[in-house]
Amino acid sequence: MELVTTYICKGSDIGIHSNMFGGTILGLIDLSSAAYASQICDTPRVVTIKIDELVFKNPVKVGNILKIYASVESFGNTSITLYVEVRKHNVYTGKQEVVVHTNIKFVRIDDDGNPIPISKRVKERYYERLNEYGKGLLNYEEKNLGD
């Protein structure tokens, strides 16, 4: 799995039970997963069509650092399904606890919002990078070394 984003829980994220509001966490999952899917698919035109069940396992408090990880579960003709984990990161020990995990599915769309295929090249490149580097997205230096 790849680190997609890091977030610090703020006071404005807290619900009535002194924990981070679940809807805020869901929004972080959707936003960060969409960015990851867009990068994998080489397009900003992906839309969320399905989020599987979320079971919140650990509370998040103000000041907690969240790390969101994702990996591609599968590609369809027009869709990409990601597995996503939100983990609470302890800066003192480096240990992480899973807060919630889910699968989320996106569809690639055209200008009119209609589904369009994800190219074979995109899928093959993802799996090549995963096999060679252990991740589907490469940083600038890694890309330029391999190309």
FITI-294991 format. One line per 2 residues: number of its first residue (from 1); their letters; for each residue x, y, z of N, C-alpha, C, CB. Coordinates in Angstrom, 3 decimals. Glycine has a CB too. Example, Ala and Ser with C-alpha at 12.3 -4.5 7.8 and 13.67 -1.06 7.14 Angstrom:
# residues 2
1) AS) 13.190/-5.690/7.800/12.300/-4.500/7.800/13.200/-3.300/7.800/11.308/-4.473/9.046; 12.850/-2.250/7.080/13.670/-1.060/7.140/12.900/0.030/7.870/14.084/-0.598/5.725
# end
This chain:
# residues 147
1) ME) 0.837/-1.174/0.000/0.000/0.000/0.000/0.885/1.242/0.000/-0.954/-0.004/1.212; 0.357/2.287/-0.593/1.109/3.529/-0.704/0.497/4.605/0.185/1.153/4.002/-2.163
3) LV) 1.371/5.393/0.793/0.898/6.548/1.547/0.344/7.558/0.559/2.038/7.174/2.415; -0.919/7.946/0.764/-1.586/8.870/-0.140/-1.585/10.281/0.428/-3.015/8.412/-0.411
5) TT) -1.866/10.409/1.727/-1.871/11.731/2.348/-1.735/11.599/3.861/-3.161/12.499/1.988; -1.392/12.712/4.471/-1.288/12.814/5.924/-2.148/13.994/6.362/0.209/12.989/6.389
7) YI) -2.805/13.843/7.509/-3.736/14.871/7.981/-3.643/14.965/9.503/-5.200/14.552/7.533; -3.689/16.176/10.037/-3.713/16.376/11.488/-5.132/16.744/11.894/-2.695/17.485/11.931
9) CK) -5.681/16.026/12.848/-7.033/16.285/13.339/-7.058/17.615/14.093/-7.521/15.125/14.255; -7.972/18.502/13.672/-8.104/19.822/14.280/-9.361/19.881/15.139/-8.141/20.918/13.198
11) GS) -9.468/20.897/15.942/-10.644/21.093/16.780/-11.928/21.175/15.976/-10.486/22.337/17.600; -11.856/21.750/14.788/-13.051/21.879/13.948/-13.507/20.547/13.352/-12.787/22.864/12.831
13) DI) -12.686/19.495/13.490/-13.032/18.167/12.985/-13.786/17.320/14.014/-11.774/17.442/12.554; -13.902/17.830/15.223/-14.424/17.043/16.346/-15.946/17.109/16.418/-13.822/17.535/17.663
15) GI) -16.560/15.943/16.673/-18.001/15.843/16.846/-18.390/15.984/18.310/-18.509/14.519/16.293; -19.634/15.680/18.614/-20.164/15.910/19.966/-19.617/14.954/21.019/-21.653/15.801/19.943
17) HS) -18.959/13.870/20.615/-18.410/12.914/21.580/-16.899/13.053/21.743/-18.747/11.499/21.154; -16.370/14.208/21.350/-14.942/14.529/21.472/-14.041/13.658/20.603/-14.518/14.395/22.905
19) NM) -14.604/13.075/19.561/-13.845/12.310/18.570/-14.003/12.978/17.208/-14.322/10.820/18.517; -13.080/12.663/16.313/-13.194/13.187/14.957/-14.496/12.688/14.337/-11.972/12.767/14.091
21) FG) -15.220/13.589/13.716/-16.492/13.293/13.087/-16.291/12.289/11.952/-17.152/14.584/12.564; -17.088/11.228/11.932/-16.961/10.183/10.910/-17.120/10.708/9.499/-17.977/9.106/11.151
23) GT) -17.999/11.695/9.328/-18.191/12.280/7.999/-16.954/12.988/7.492/-19.345/13.244/8.019; -16.176/13.556/8.399/-14.922/14.210/8.006/-13.927/13.159/7.531/-14.327/15.030/9.187
25) IL) -13.865/12.049/8.247/-12.972/10.956/7.841/-13.404/10.409/6.483/-12.967/9.822/8.904; -14.704/10.248/6.292/-15.214/9.773/5.005/-14.826/10.742/3.886/-16.752/9.603/5.060
27) GL) -14.931/12.034/4.145/-14.532/13.030/3.152/-13.056/12.937/2.816/-14.854/14.423/3.648; -12.212/12.698/3.830/-10.776/12.535/3.592/-10.499/11.309/2.732/-10.021/12.425/4.922
29) ID) -11.221/10.228/3.007/-11.060/9.005/2.217/-11.426/9.281/0.763/-11.935/7.856/2.789; -12.563/9.917/0.554/-13.037/10.175/-0.811/-12.070/11.095/-1.555/-14.448/10.798/-0.784
31) LS) -11.672/12.177/-0.928/-10.785/13.148/-1.567/-9.416/12.556/-1.890/-10.618/14.363/-0.674; -8.793/11.913/-0.911/-7.446/11.378/-1.135/-7.470/10.202/-2.101/-6.817/10.948/0.191
33) SA) -8.513/9.391/-2.049/-8.628/8.261/-2.972/-8.857/8.733/-4.399/-9.763/7.335/-2.543; -9.660/9.774/-4.565/-9.898/10.328/-5.896/-8.596/10.864/-6.493/-10.959/11.447/-5.834
35) AY) -7.793/11.524/-5.677/-6.505/12.038/-6.154/-5.590/10.892/-6.568/-5.825/12.892/-5.066; -5.560/9.833/-5.770/-4.732/8.662/-6.081/-5.220/7.999/-7.378/-4.763/7.641/-4.904
37) AS) -6.529/7.778/-7.490/-7.098/7.152/-8.685/-6.821/8.012/-9.919/-8.619/6.933/-8.511; -6.927/9.322/-9.784/-6.654/10.228/-10.903/-5.217/10.105/-11.386/-6.941/11.670/-10.500
39) QI) -4.296/9.993/-10.445/-2.883/9.867/-10.811/-2.603/8.523/-11.474/-1.994/10.036/-9.575; -3.182/7.471/-10.948/-2.993/6.143/-11.537/-3.549/6.116/-12.961/-3.679/5.054/-10.669
41) CD) -4.731/6.718/-13.155/-5.439/6.661/-14.440/-5.083/7.789/-15.398/-6.910/6.681/-14.198; -4.180/8.671/-15.006/-3.744/9.789/-15.855/-4.892/10.705/-16.273/-3.057/9.254/-17.093
43) TP) -5.821/10.963/-15.373/-6.914/11.866/-15.691/-7.524/12.426/-14.408/-7.983/11.146/-16.530; -7.923/13.698/-14.418/-8.637/14.234/-13.255/-10.120/13.870/-13.284/-8.478/15.753/-13.193
45) RV) -10.554/13.186/-14.330/-11.973/12.887/-14.524/-12.322/11.492/-14.029/-12.346/13.021/-15.995; -12.377/11.361/-12.715/-12.888/10.145/-12.088/-13.939/10.558/-11.065/-11.734/9.311/-11.417
47) VT) -14.984/9.764/-10.954/-16.040/10.045/-9.989/-16.267/8.818/-9.115/-17.349/10.457/-10.706; -16.607/9.076/-7.865/-16.899/8.006/-6.916/-18.244/7.393/-7.265/-16.893/8.532/-5.454
49) IK) -18.296/6.060/-7.370/-19.592/5.424/-7.594/-19.978/4.468/-6.468/-19.578/4.679/-8.910; -18.982/4.060/-5.648/-19.314/3.126/-4.577/-18.270/3.185/-3.471/-19.429/1.698/-5.124
51) ID) -18.745/3.225/-2.251/-17.879/3.083/-1.083/-18.454/1.938/-0.260/-17.788/4.428/-0.240; -17.626/0.947/0.014/-18.088/-0.186/0.811/-18.263/0.220/2.271/-17.103/-1.360/0.699
53) EL) -18.686/-0.723/3.063/-18.922/-0.495/4.489/-17.675/0.049/5.181/-19.369/-1.791/5.166; -17.916/0.958/6.110/-16.852/1.479/6.963/-17.191/1.110/8.403/-16.684/3.035/6.795
55) VF) -16.254/0.506/9.096/-16.414/0.214/10.517/-15.294/0.947/11.235/-16.381/-1.344/10.815; -15.676/1.913/12.071/-14.695/2.720/12.786/-14.185/1.932/13.985/-15.305/4.077/13.234
57) KN) -12.875/1.662/13.995/-12.273/0.785/14.999/-11.603/1.521/16.144/-11.278/-0.100/14.349; -11.130/2.731/15.899/-10.424/3.499/16.918/-10.803/4.972/16.814/-8.896/3.321/16.778
59) PV) -10.937/5.650/17.954/-11.271/7.071/17.925/-10.068/7.911/17.511/-11.783/7.525/19.292; -10.367/9.094/16.996/-9.335/10.059/16.624/-9.604/11.322/17.425/-9.328/10.349/15.068
61) KV) -8.573/11.835/18.070/-8.667/13.024/18.921/-7.914/14.192/18.289/-8.112/12.729/20.332; -8.175/15.394/18.782/-7.461/16.578/18.315/-5.963/16.354/18.451/-7.899/17.836/19.103
63) GN) -5.242/16.679/17.407/-3.785/16.536/17.407/-3.289/15.207/16.876/-3.269/16.722/18.781; -4.178/14.210/16.763/-3.759/12.933/16.182/-3.410/13.120/14.711/-4.868/11.865/16.342
65) IL) -2.387/12.414/14.282/-1.993/12.426/12.880/-2.612/11.205/12.214/-0.432/12.433/12.719; -3.288/11.451/11.104/-3.855/10.374/10.312/-3.026/10.194/9.054/-5.332/10.657/9.961
67) KI) -2.788/8.943/8.704/-2.114/8.617/7.449/-3.082/7.758/6.653/-0.731/7.875/7.689; -3.276/8.139/5.398/-4.197/7.413/4.542/-3.381/6.678/3.487/-5.241/8.370/3.887
69) YA) -3.587/5.370/3.437/-2.881/4.496/2.513/-3.874/3.910/1.519/-2.135/3.374/3.272; -3.400/3.628/0.304/-4.275/3.029/-0.698/-3.482/2.095/-1.602/-4.972/4.118/-1.531
71) SV) -4.203/1.171/-2.204/-3.651/0.298/-3.239/-4.777/-0.061/-4.191/-2.996/-0.988/-2.625; -4.404/-0.386/-5.407/-5.396/-0.785/-6.398/-5.808/-2.221/-6.106/-4.838/-0.641/-7.852
73) ES) -7.100/-2.431/-5.918/-7.658/-3.776/-5.763/-7.887/-4.391/-7.133/-8.979/-3.743/-4.955; -8.460/-3.586/-8.048/-8.746/-4.109/-9.384/-9.077/-2.967/-10.336/-9.909/-5.123/-9.337
75) FG) -8.939/-3.295/-11.612/-9.388/-2.422/-12.684/-10.549/-3.104/-13.376/-8.236/-2.102/-13.689; -11.552/-2.329/-13.725/-12.601/-2.797/-14.617/-12.362/-2.157/-15.962/-14.027/-2.463/-14.069
77) NT) -13.335/-2.233/-16.855/-13.196/-1.586/-18.148/-13.137/-0.068/-17.996/-14.351/-1.981/-19.066; -14.055/0.492/-17.189/-14.112/1.947/-16.984/-13.850/2.339/-15.533/-15.471/2.483/-17.418
79) SI) -13.589/1.358/-14.676/-13.498/1.633/-13.245/-12.177/1.181/-12.635/-14.635/0.964/-12.527; -11.910/1.750/-11.475/-10.767/1.355/-10.653/-11.276/1.249/-9.221/-9.562/2.385/-10.772
81) TL) -10.968/0.132/-8.568/-11.356/-0.077/-7.178/-10.106/-0.037/-6.321/-12.115/-1.424/-6.995; -10.149/0.759/-5.270/-9.027/0.909/-4.354/-9.371/0.334/-2.992/-8.631/2.379/-4.225
83) YV) -8.369/-0.221/-2.325/-8.473/-0.556/-0.910/-7.810/0.594/-0.172/-7.798/-1.958/-0.566; -8.490/1.135/0.847/-7.998/2.302/1.571/-8.004/2.026/3.071/-8.852/3.547/1.247
85) EV) -6.918/2.407/3.728/-6.831/2.348/5.187/-6.507/3.725/5.737/-5.767/1.323/5.637; -7.211/4.120/6.779/-6.878/5.325/7.534/-6.250/4.839/8.829/-8.152/6.248/7.798
87) RK) -5.043/5.295/9.111/-4.327/4.870/10.317/-3.989/6.076/11.178/-3.042/4.099/9.950; -4.106/5.901/12.476/-3.682/6.910/13.448/-2.206/6.643/13.731/-4.557/6.862/14.779
89) HN) -1.382/7.671/13.549/0.077/7.529/13.660/0.564/8.134/14.970/0.791/8.204/12.459; 1.327/7.361/15.744/1.918/7.844/16.988/3.324/8.350/16.677/1.947/6.719/18.084
91) VY) 3.551/9.649/16.848/4.848/10.234/16.500/5.958/9.806/17.452/4.748/11.743/16.490; 5.618/9.370/18.650/6.627/8.967/19.634/7.143/7.564/19.373/6.055/9.047/21.037
93) TG) 6.268/6.668/18.951/6.663/5.266/18.769/6.722/4.841/17.306/5.706/4.369/19.507; 6.060/5.587/16.439/5.982/5.200/15.037/4.905/4.159/14.769/7.311/4.675/14.581
95) KQ) 4.251/3.699/15.829/3.191/2.688/15.660/1.949/3.329/15.060/2.844/2.016/17.017; 1.222/2.504/14.326/-0.009/2.973/13.708/-1.152/2.011/14.037/0.167/3.112/12.177
97) EV) -2.330/2.598/14.289/-3.544/1.831/14.524/-4.522/2.118/13.407/-4.165/2.165/15.902; -5.149/1.082/12.881/-6.156/1.288/11.850/-7.383/1.927/12.489/-6.525/-0.053/11.146
99) VV) -7.808/3.035/11.914/-9.023/3.729/12.352/-10.212/3.173/11.585/-8.902/5.269/12.142; -10.053/3.035/10.278/-11.108/2.528/9.412/-10.483/2.069/8.098/-12.202/3.611/9.163
101) HT) -11.127/1.118/7.427/-10.682/0.700/6.092/-11.906/0.403/5.240/-9.744/-0.551/6.171; -11.720/0.485/3.933/-12.835/0.248/3.011/-12.307/0.061/1.603/-13.847/1.413/3.055
103) NI) -13.187/-0.345/0.719/-12.937/-0.322/-0.720/-13.757/0.819/-1.295/-13.300/-1.698/-1.403; -13.192/1.497/-2.277/-13.881/2.609/-2.923/-13.672/2.474/-4.427/-13.359/3.996/-2.395
105) KF) -14.752/2.667/-5.175/-14.707/2.485/-6.630/-14.965/3.807/-7.344/-15.739/1.429/-7.078; -14.127/4.065/-8.351/-14.241/5.252/-9.185/-14.451/4.833/-10.632/-12.987/6.147/-9.050
107) VR) -15.127/5.687/-11.391/-15.317/5.477/-12.820/-14.682/6.640/-13.560/-16.828/5.340/-13.179; -13.970/6.319/-14.614/-13.390/7.350/-15.482/-14.501/7.875/-16.378/-12.188/6.787/-16.337
109) ID) -14.580/9.204/-16.519/-15.657/9.799/-17.313/-15.117/10.761/-18.364/-16.641/10.527/-16.404; -15.954/11.038/-19.366/-15.624/12.035/-20.390/-16.169/13.396/-19.969/-16.198/11.621/-21.777
111) DD) -16.100/14.367/-20.873/-16.549/15.733/-20.581/-18.033/15.821/-20.237/-16.261/16.624/-21.760; -18.805/14.869/-20.744/-20.250/14.873/-20.500/-20.655/14.018/-19.306/-20.976/14.391/-21.728
113) GN) -19.685/13.407/-18.633/-19.979/12.588/-17.465/-20.288/11.138/-17.782/-21.119/13.172/-16.732; -20.023/10.732/-19.022/-20.273/9.341/-19.416/-19.032/8.486/-19.177/-20.695/9.264/-20.900
115) PI) -19.221/7.235/-18.741/-18.071/6.352/-18.515/-17.277/6.113/-19.793/-18.538/5.018/-17.943; -15.959/6.124/-19.663/-15.073/5.785/-20.783/-13.996/4.834/-20.277/-14.432/7.072/-21.415
117) PI) -13.457/4.013/-21.173/-12.481/2.997/-20.750/-11.196/3.577/-20.165/-12.133/2.121/-21.917; -10.636/2.835/-19.235/-9.287/3.085/-18.737/-8.371/2.303/-19.667/-9.108/2.652/-17.203
119) SK) -7.376/2.963/-20.205/-6.549/2.328/-21.243/-5.770/1.135/-20.705/-5.580/3.344/-21.838; -5.492/0.232/-21.616/-4.676/-0.947/-21.301/-3.282/-0.503/-20.850/-4.574/-1.898/-22.536
121) RV) -2.769/0.564/-21.481/-1.437/1.096/-21.135/-1.374/1.513/-19.665/-1.087/2.301/-22.038; -2.439/2.182/-19.171/-2.491/2.627/-17.775/-2.432/1.422/-16.844/-3.775/3.455/-17.507
123) KE) -3.208/0.411/-17.149/-3.256/-0.793/-16.304/-1.918/-1.523/-16.302/-4.365/-1.742/-16.784; -1.350/-1.707/-17.481/-0.066/-2.401/-17.589/1.035/-1.643/-16.867/0.314/-2.596/-19.054
125) RY) 1.056/-0.303/-17.025/2.079/0.514/-16.372/1.975/0.401/-14.849/1.948/1.986/-16.806; 0.744/0.406/-14.329/0.562/0.274/-12.889/1.189/-1.028/-12.397/-0.937/0.325/-12.523
127) YE) 0.869/-2.133/-13.042/1.379/-3.429/-12.589/2.886/-3.564/-12.801/0.659/-4.553/-13.316; 3.426/-2.964/-13.863/4.878/-2.967/-14.070/5.581/-2.230/-12.930/5.237/-2.318/-15.429
129) RL) 5.064/-1.049/-12.591/5.659/-0.266/-11.501/5.520/-0.985/-10.169/5.008/1.119/-11.416; 4.385/-1.598/-9.961/4.163/-2.331/-8.717/5.174/-3.469/-8.590/2.720/-2.882/-8.658
131) NE) 5.415/-4.187/-9.667/6.373/-5.289/-9.653/7.806/-4.807/-9.486/6.254/-6.093/-10.925; 8.150/-3.702/-10.161/9.531/-3.216/-10.121/9.847/-2.391/-8.877/9.812/-2.393/-11.346
133) YG) 8.923/-1.511/-8.477/9.183/-0.568/-7.392/8.379/-0.837/-6.127/8.899/0.813/-7.861; 7.388/-1.716/-6.200/6.541/-1.986/-5.046/5.453/-0.944/-4.848/7.380/-2.068/-3.812
135) KG) 5.264/-0.072/-5.837/4.224/0.953/-5.768/3.841/1.373/-7.176/4.697/2.177/-4.942; 2.620/1.887/-7.297/2.104/2.252/-8.612/2.408/3.665/-9.035/0.653/2.056/-8.641
137) LL) 2.670/4.526/-8.069/3.024/5.915/-8.383/4.491/6.129/-8.078/2.146/6.919/-7.582; 5.164/6.767/-8.993/6.579/7.052/-8.804/6.780/8.539/-8.613/7.406/6.544/-9.992
139) NY) 7.805/8.889/-7.829/8.137/10.308/-7.713/8.930/10.733/-8.947/8.945/10.593/-6.405; 9.213/12.000/-9.038/9.871/12.566/-10.221/11.189/11.867/-10.528/10.116/14.057/-10.025
141) EE) 12.016/11.645/-9.518/13.313/11.033/-9.723/13.173/9.594/-10.224/14.118/11.067/-8.430; 12.250/8.840/-9.619/12.056/7.453/-10.034/11.558/7.367/-11.479/11.067/6.756/-9.096
143) KN) 10.662/8.272/-11.835/10.140/8.284/-13.205/11.256/8.553/-14.203/9.032/9.341/-13.355; 12.113/9.519/-13.913/13.152/9.907/-14.859/14.296/8.905/-14.940/13.693/11.251/-14.488
145) LG) 14.489/8.111/-13.911/15.501/7.057/-13.979/15.051/5.925/-14.868/15.817/6.528/-12.592; 13.747/5.646/-14.828/13.227/4.507/-15.582/12.855/4.821/-17.010/12.046/3.959/-14.895
147) D) 12.734/6.089/-17.348/12.296/6.449/-18.710/13.439/6.867/-19.593/11.282/7.560/-18.661
# end
